[in-house]
């Protein structure tokens, strides 16, 4: 049987404007679902999302939380 583990979720908030950054950074933010400063989205904690956050860590704030 497969173990049921609670997946961790990441709460990602855009805190700085992507204006003046590269198009790749802007595309990464759009792929994460962020469009406006102050907007918060929740994503599952996967290696893909972690890699995206590593590229735009100067623009976002990340909080870890347990999924309910």
N, C-alpha and C positions, 0 to 999 in steps of 0.2 A: 504494500500500500504506500502511496505517496504521502509524505508528511504535509500537513496543512500549516504553513507558517504565515504569520501576518506580514503582508508586504509593507515595506516602509514607503511613506509618501513624502514628497518634497514640496514645500510651499515656497514658490519662487515669486519675488516681487521686483518689478523694474523700478530702480531708484535713480538711474541717471539716463539722460537722453542719448540715443544712438547717433544723433547728429554729429558729424565729424569723424565717425568711425567708418570702417570699411564696409562694403556691401555684404561681405561674408558675415560680419557681425550682425548687421541688420537682418539678414536672412535667417540667421540662427535664432534671433529673438522672435521673429515671426513664426518659425517652426516650433518654438516653445509655447506659442500662443500669446505672446506679450505684444501689445500695441501702444499702450499709454503709460506714462510715468505714474507710479502708484498702483498699477494693476497687478493683481495677484492671481496666479494660477497654481493648481496642484497637479503634479506629475508623479508617476511611479518612479521609485529610485532604481533606475537601470543603468548599466554602463554607458548606453547611448546618451541618455540624458545627462549623466555626469560629465561626459566628454564635451557636450554642448555647453554646459555650465562652466567648464574650465576655460573655454574660449571667450566667454563674455562675463567672467567673474567680476570685472571692474564696473559692470553696469547693473548687476542684480544683487539681491540679498536672498540667501537661501536658509530655510529652517527645515529641520527634519522632524517628522511626526509619525506616529504609528497609525496605520489604517485601522478603522474600527469595524 
